[in-house]
Amino acid sequence: MEIFFKNKFRVITIDSPGHGKSTFSIKRLSIEVMADHIVNLLKELKIDHFILLGFSDGANIALKIAQKIPERFLALVVIWANFSPEGLKAYILIPVKIAYAVLVLLRFVPLLDRAAQRLSLVVNDPKFDKLMVKKITIQTLLLAGEYDFIKESHLREIEDIIPNAELKLPGISGSFNSSRDSKEYFNSTVKCICCILKAEVVNN
């Protein structure tokens, strides 16, 4: 996706604290802490206006940033966003809660503590105030597969609360069970994003 868009935009990809190549923060991981890191990064890079795309935890971080500095957004794209842990389907949330409970008991081991912090982003975050989210007035695209981990009713609630939000369900599972699914989901996602960015879609 980065390769596709970098011909039209300046693309900056970010590894949040405790993810990818980024180290853990001094503060324990939370959507709030991770959003603050990105806000500070944008300030450091002197980026005044931007389009922000977030996936999974990144989608929730993007929603939090949109509450903090909405005046700097050109548009917002979020994939697999949720307002609260209850937005996840039970077959995902329940096993994660069990794993988190075990890791909390073992968090005196640094490696397991870091794993607990990551799972905390699912079990304890996000906890968005719907009145605050309603103040997000920027153009927002919500994306998810038809059979993804977030409840469709939850996604439609987000669409209803954010004034200028539009929900798109490409119809392919985001779990990428096959290379064909991955390609179709990617193509559908890119086309949806291009709509909000008003970019030209080139059919290869």
MOZI-V659366 format. One record per helix or strand of 3 or more residues. SS is the DSSP state (A for helix, B for strand). FROM is the first residue (numbers start at 1). TO is the last residue. If there is no record, write none. Layout:
<<SS/FROM/TO> <SS/FROM/TO>>
This chain:
<<A/2/5> <A/31/44> <B/50/55> <A/57/68> <A/70/72> <B/73/79> <A/85/87> <A/90/105> <A/110/123> <A/130/133> <B/140/144> <A/152/161> <B/165/169> <A/179/197>>
